[in-house]
Amino acid sequence: TSNNDWGDANWTFTLDNSTSPLMNVSLAFPINASSMNLSKVTFNYTFSNMDYANCSLYGNSTGSWALNVTSTNLSSGPTYFFNESWINGTFIWNVYCVNYSSANTFAWADTNWTFTNNYTIS
């Protein structure tokens, strides 16, 4: 028996994403590949194309890639920040935002950024 009956049909698919704009997340600080000497690191980011979102800082501050902190119900446009004590090491970080009212729209910044913090507790 052959299952080729569907092969003779013409199929047309239409994708309508006009009701679901793409969210955009942009990292601002610490600048990628930068070095610093700070007791607290301020991670700055923005997001756009969503009215409100929950945004989370991810990174390897504990040695493994993990969620560090989340801010909720943020409005699109302003620069937001997380203050964290990531000291004495080289770190990878990114921000993940999800639409506040629907988890179907979400985004990471385009790439993970790295920085080195040479601060040591004296």
Secondary structure as UniProt FT lines:
FT   HELIX           5..8
FT   TURN            18..19
FT   STRAND          24..29
FT   TURN            32..33
FT   STRAND          34..36
FT   STRAND          41..48
FT   STRAND          52..59
FT   TURN            61..62
FT   STRAND          66..75
FT   STRAND          80..84
FT   STRAND          89..99
FT   TURN            103..104
FT   STRAND          106..109
FT   STRAND          113..117
//
